Amino acid sequence: MRALFLGLVTLLSVQVAVAQDGVISVESPFDVSTTLDKLTTVLESKGMTVFARIDHSANAQKADLELRPTQVLIFGNPKIGTPLMNCAQSMALDLPQKMLAWQDEAGNTHLGWNDPAYLQARHNIEGCDEVLQKVGNALGSFAKAATSE
């Protein structure tokens, strides 16, 4: 019974998004590579283009430096990005979208992305609440799918 309870608590905690300093993150039960592999599959199935995957830890290793597993996936779709840039062209600084998977010092994997509310404030966007809400919902949905077993 205790194992069932702990399993349920763990499962629920995976799906809770935490926003801090403009970054929303969720825990993933998978390692960094698997999390981004799953995210890639989800994004491509939703019509997103994956532009790049940057493995910062591999790049650090090439420079004889150490970094826990840390990878960024860069993706987008002009049907989503263009309305954001029409709200504020400076949004192009933060587009295409990015999601970061990293392993913390305790060995837990996290998946994070920019909070659309943070981007709204950063770019002084007014009157585009619906577009930002849709983007926020989509990013949350992508993250949930990538971190679900």
C-alpha positions as CSV (number, residue, x, y, z in Angstrom):
1,M,0.0,0.0,0.0
2,R,2.8,2.4,0.9
3,A,4.5,1.7,-2.5
4,L,1.3,2.5,-4.3
5,F,1.0,5.7,-2.4
6,L,4.6,6.7,-3.1
7,G,4.1,5.8,-6.8
8,L,1.0,8.0,-7.0
9,V,2.7,10.9,-5.3
10,T,5.6,10.6,-7.7
11,L,3.3,10.4,-10.7
12,L,1.4,13.5,-9.6
13,S,4.6,15.4,-9.0
14,V,5.8,14.7,-12.5
15,Q,2.8,16.5,-14.0
16,V,3.0,19.6,-11.8
17,A,4.5,22.5,-13.6
18,V,6.6,24.9,-11.6
19,A,7.2,28.5,-12.8
20,Q,10.2,30.3,-11.5
21,D,12.0,33.3,-12.9
22,G,10.2,33.1,-16.2
23,V,10.8,29.4,-16.7
24,I,8.2,26.7,-16.3
25,S,9.5,23.2,-15.7
26,V,8.2,19.7,-15.0
27,E,10.1,16.6,-13.9
28,S,10.5,13.8,-16.3
29,P,10.8,10.1,-15.3
30,F,13.2,9.6,-18.2
31,D,16.8,10.6,-18.8
32,V,17.6,13.8,-20.7
33,S,18.1,12.1,-24.1
34,T,14.9,10.0,-23.8
35,T,12.9,13.1,-22.7
36,L,14.0,15.0,-25.8
37,D,13.5,12.0,-28.1
38,K,9.9,11.8,-26.9
39,L,9.5,15.6,-27.2
40,T,10.8,15.4,-30.8
41,T,8.2,12.7,-31.7
42,V,5.4,14.8,-30.1
43,L,6.4,18.0,-31.8
44,E,6.7,16.4,-35.3
45,S,3.4,14.7,-34.8
46,K,1.8,18.2,-34.1
47,G,3.3,19.7,-37.3
48,M,6.2,21.5,-35.6
49,T,9.6,21.7,-37.3
50,V,12.6,20.7,-35.1
51,F,15.4,23.0,-36.2
52,A,18.2,21.8,-33.9
53,R,19.1,19.8,-30.9
54,I,22.0,21.2,-28.9
55,D,23.9,18.9,-26.5
56,H,25.6,21.3,-24.2
57,S,27.2,18.5,-22.1
58,A,28.7,16.9,-25.2
59,N,30.1,20.3,-26.2
60,A,31.5,20.9,-22.7
61,Q,33.2,17.5,-22.9
62,K,34.9,18.5,-26.2
63,A,36.3,21.5,-24.3
64,D,37.5,19.3,-21.5
65,L,34.8,20.6,-19.2
66,E,32.1,18.8,-17.2
67,L,28.4,19.5,-17.3
68,R,25.6,17.3,-16.2
69,P,23.3,16.1,-19.1
70,T,21.9,19.3,-20.6
71,Q,20.2,19.5,-24.0
72,V,18.1,22.1,-25.8
73,L,15.5,21.4,-28.5
74,I,14.7,24.3,-30.9
75,F,11.4,24.1,-32.8
76,G,8.6,26.0,-34.2
77,N,5.9,26.6,-36.8
78,P,5.3,30.0,-38.6
79,K,1.6,29.6,-38.0
80,I,2.3,30.0,-34.3
81,G,5.4,32.2,-34.3
82,T,4.2,34.8,-36.8
83,P,1.2,35.8,-34.7
84,L,3.5,36.3,-31.7
85,M,5.9,38.4,-33.8
86,N,2.9,40.4,-35.0
87,C,2.2,41.2,-31.4
88,A,5.7,42.4,-30.9
89,Q,8.5,41.9,-33.4
90,S,11.0,41.7,-30.7
91,M,9.6,38.3,-29.9
92,A,11.8,37.1,-32.7
93,L,14.6,37.2,-30.1
94,D,12.9,34.4,-28.3
95,L,11.7,32.4,-31.3
96,P,11.9,29.7,-32.5
97,Q,10.7,28.1,-29.2
98,K,13.1,26.2,-27.1
99,M,12.7,23.5,-24.5
100,L,15.6,22.5,-22.2
101,A,16.1,19.1,-20.6
102,W,18.6,18.9,-17.8
103,Q,19.7,16.6,-15.0
104,D,20.0,18.2,-11.6
105,E,22.6,17.5,-9.0
106,A,20.3,14.8,-7.5
107,G,20.0,13.0,-10.8
108,N,16.4,14.1,-11.6
109,T,15.5,15.1,-15.1
110,H,13.6,18.3,-15.8
111,L,12.0,19.8,-18.9
112,G,11.7,23.6,-19.0
113,W,10.6,26.3,-21.3
114,N,10.0,30.1,-21.3
115,D,6.7,31.1,-19.5
116,P,4.6,33.0,-22.1
117,A,3.6,35.4,-19.3
118,Y,7.3,36.2,-18.8
119,L,7.7,36.8,-22.6
120,Q,4.6,39.0,-22.6
121,A,6.2,41.2,-19.9
122,R,9.7,41.1,-21.5
123,H,8.4,42.3,-24.8
124,N,5.7,44.6,-23.4
125,I,2.9,42.8,-25.3
126,E,-0.6,44.1,-25.0
127,G,-3.8,42.8,-26.6
128,C,-2.5,39.3,-27.5
129,D,-3.7,37.3,-24.5
130,E,-5.4,34.7,-26.7
131,V,-2.3,34.0,-28.7
132,L,-0.1,33.7,-25.6
133,Q,-2.7,31.5,-23.9
134,K,-2.7,29.1,-26.9
135,V,1.1,29.0,-27.0
136,G,1.2,28.4,-23.3
137,N,-1.4,25.6,-23.5
138,A,0.5,24.0,-26.5
139,L,3.9,24.1,-24.7
140,G,2.4,22.6,-21.6
141,S,0.7,19.8,-23.7
142,F,4.0,19.0,-25.4
143,A,5.8,18.8,-22.1
144,K,3.1,16.6,-20.6
145,A,3.3,14.2,-23.5
146,A,7.1,14.1,-23.5
147,T,7.3,13.4,-19.7
148,S,4.4,10.8,-19.5
149,E,5.1,7.1,-19.3
